[in-house]
Amino acid sequence: MSATQAQSSNDPHKLGHGEVPVSERGPAPKRIVVAYGFWIFLLSDFIMFAGFFAAYAVLVGETAGGPSGAKLFDLTLVGWETVLLLLSSFACGMAGIATIARHRFWFLVAMAVTGMLGAAFLCLEVYEFTHLIGERAGPGRSAFLSAFFALVGCHGLHVALGLLWLMTMMAQVWAKDFRDDILRRIACFSLFWHALDIIWVALFTVVYLLGAGL
Amino acid sequence: MSDRQHGEDLDDQNAPGEEGGRESIAAGVRTYVIGLVLAGLLTAASFAAAGSNLIYGPAIPVALIALAVAQMGVHLVFFLHVTTGPDNTNNVLALAFGVLIVALVLVGSLWIMGHLHHNLMPMAEMMQRQR
């Protein structure tokens, strides 16, 4: 008895797996299993984006006599997009804290702010795309622009789907309050939204900032 | 953290995205504010570095990539709460594997396509030889 007590005090994080062996502890709680599974999905999503990034990096010079990134990209617009998405990620974190506090009103407010910032980001991106297509720099112009529209468009598609999910979560919390299953969905949503911001960091660096110098 | 009141055993692992420990709301908000400030500074540094004459030209891409990696780290730690703590080993190991595959895809593609590009004859020259 004293031996196990000494062990637990020396080993606050149970790296020696505590008193009960791992094999006898049964499955982890559902909250952890669900979030971990979603984390694995997000990592696979990162790998898919890596494919798009690789295609873009390989094709960035293949402009077929058309305009290059340095001519097309408007860094002011990209800067605003970055600010909007970063603030949106922060607001999503506030929604997470409201969830922990089980405060429905502030959760809905924070989620609404998250969604509006995300929607503003998407509007800027749609504006950029229509502007480029209007300048005859659409996805059909060159391999570079195909890869550009595929990569940035894929991220934009993720944001659009995230907005749909966000509104679903607001409706579910509104109608059903913080039930256990809804808490798990909120946790997955916030992972998804933060992950989109991580991909945007890679995107604005590789595509816009490095592209503007080419 | 959320379900722990429901009488589950204390786990030795955090779910991804879950803040470790039993922090107060103020501490939680402070984590996000620190993350926001750091991410904002790194973003501003990236945009400043992209067009600046202060940095030696050829070093700018390296600086930009370093800043981007730093900012992704800030996002992971302060927003996603994936840290190097012992309660996060599973999440970090999965992330490490993901990063490995991402690196293989990126470096492999660039390497192979760079070689192919190098070894291919320019189109005009090829047309000449076929005549």
Interface residues (C-beta under 8 A of the other chain):
Chain A: H13 K14 L15 H17 G18 A28 P29 R31 I32 V34 A35 Y36 F38 W39 I40 L43 S44 F46 I47 A50 G51 F53 A54 A55 A57 V58 L75 G79 T82 V83 L86 L87 S89 F90 G93 M94 G96 I97 T99 I100 A101 D180 L183 A187 S190 L191 H194 A195 D197 I198 V201 A202 F204 T205 V206 L209 L210 A212 G213
Chain B: M1 S2 D3 H6 E8 D11 D12 Q13 N14 A15 P16 G17 E18 E19 I25 G28 V29 Y32 G35 L36 A39 G40 T43 S46 F47 A49 A50 G51 I60 P61 L64 I65 L67 A68 Q71 M72 H75 L76 F79 L80 G85 P86 D87 N90 N91 A94 L95 F97 G98 I101 V102 V105 L106 G108 S109 L110 M113
